[in-house]
Amino acid sequence: MSSRTPLIAGNWKMHKGVADTSAFIEALLQSGPWEAVDVVVCPPFTSLAQAAMLLTDAGAGLGAQNVHWEETGAFTGEVSAAMLTELGVQWAIVGHSERRTLFGETDQTTLKRAACGQRADLTVICCVGETLAEREAGQTFTVLDRQIDGLEALDPGKLVLAYEPVWAIGTGRTATTEQAQEAHAFLRRRLERAFGPAAADALRILYGGSLKPSNAHELLAQPDVDGGLIGGASLDVDSFSAIIRAAADCAAGD
């Protein structure tokens, strides 16, 4: 792994109410503090306030799973960046593949959400990735290039990319280390065009496709893989802690 501090973010999706959130975070904090690794948990909206209370001064960050592109308005079911920061949230995921495929998110709405989140001082984890059909058609780089078009309007200091091959999410399939590194290296070269070499080198790119304890070390050891956006494996505190330890080992060169 590079000199970039690895980031391990847990996306709980529609799991864990208030009680389960409390139990998980209390157990997770017993495995800390974490050296040379940034840790973020992203519970459902209804559990954010409880998580914020438990994570205050605890050394782990709190993220939301989405954020709207307007500050206020008639947007039933949406949550604004100001509402999130009032709770103590510091991070927000935008453009997750499930938001794109199930709820109609687009490259354009993802960019708008990211910009609004950053204006409220949230650090945004922007998700990109290709479907199985797109990969088999040799369109991976074309898709990634399209999805990050416009990112140059954002602040790279408050931006993290997450490469999530859609074909590897929730399927048990995982990109090989070579496939993951190839995609991450392409994204970093593309970021150089958007932000310049120094900012692109500093920006973290996470892997988000069925990363788990059994494959964490080999994936996180790749030079352009700077951590993981963890789904299923983040729901179990032992699995999540094991991935954090793998990231720490890679950062230490073990």
TAJO-V211156 format. One record per helix or strand of 3 or more residues. SS is the DSSP state (H for helix, E for strand). FROM is the first residue (numbers start at 1). TO is the last residue. Records with the same first field share a line. If there is no record, write none. Layout:
BEGIN
SS = FROM-TO, FROM-TO
END
This chain:
BEGIN
E = 6-11, 37-42, 61-64, 91-94, 123-128, 159-163, 205-207, 227-230
H = 18-30, 45-55, 81-87, 97-103, 107-119, 132-136, 140-147, 151-153, 156-158, 166-168, 177-195, 197-202, 213-220, 232-234, 237-251
END
